[in-house]
């Protein structure tokens, strides 16, 4: 993942993120999907063939879409749509 703006830490520029994403989807009612999300972004850079990461990760966390902002709701909807395509393609 590319950072929207490079991050400088200790004089080194990190222009990418390594990420961990956990989404737990559920339904509160048949027409009320909900989700909990934990997204951890770890600043990452390349120095030649070497990969460097910093311990200064950024975490986005929410327990329900009801407390998420519009950007988070759109991101979750896009992830869910991609997973639905996968489920359909695999006949699951």
N, C-alpha and C positions, 0 to 999 in steps of 0.2 A: 504494500500500500504506500502511496506517495503522500507525504505531508503536504497540506495546503500551503504551508509556509515552512521553510527549513528552520530547524531548531538548533541553536548554538549552546552547547554545554561544555564548559571547561575549554573554550577555544576551538572545539571541534563541531563541525556542522553535520547534523543528522537530517537527511532529506527523505527518509523512508520510515515506515513503521512495520515491525513484525506484530502480528495480532493474535489474540485469543478471543474467540467469540462463543458465548454460551447463551442460547435462547431456549426458554422453557415456555412453550405455547400451551394454552388451555382455553376452555370455554366457560364463561360465567353463565351463559344461556345459549340456546341454539343460534341466536343472531348477535351474540356478544363475545367475539374472540378477545383474548387478552394474552399478554406475554410478560415474562420477566427477562431482563437482559443484563449480561455483564460483558463488557467489551474492554479489553486491556490492550493498549497500544504501547509498544516498546520502541523508542527511538532507535533507528538502525542506520548504519553508514557502511560504506565500502572503502577500504584503503587498499588499492590494488586488488589482490585476490582474497584479502582478509575481510571478514565481516566483523564489525564492532557494534555492540549494543550497550546501552546504558541502563542502569538500574532505575532510572527516573521514568518509570512508566506512567501513563495516563489512563485512568479507569473511568468508564461511563457505566453507571449502574442505576437501574430502576426496577422496582418490583411489580409495576403494573403500567400498562399503556395509559391509564387514566392520569398518571402523574408525569408522563413524558411530554416533551415539547413536540411541535409539529415536525421538526426535522427527524427526531427519533421515531415518531410514528410512521413517517414515510420510509425510513430505512428498514424498519421491521416489516412493513408491508412488502417491500421489495425482496427482502430475504425470504419471507414466506411464499411469495409468488415464484421465486426461483426453486424453492424446495418442492412446491406443488408441481412444477414442470418436471422435476426429477422423479417424483413419485409417479406421475403419469407415464413418463418415458420408460420406467422400470416395471410398470404394471403392478405397483404395490397397493 
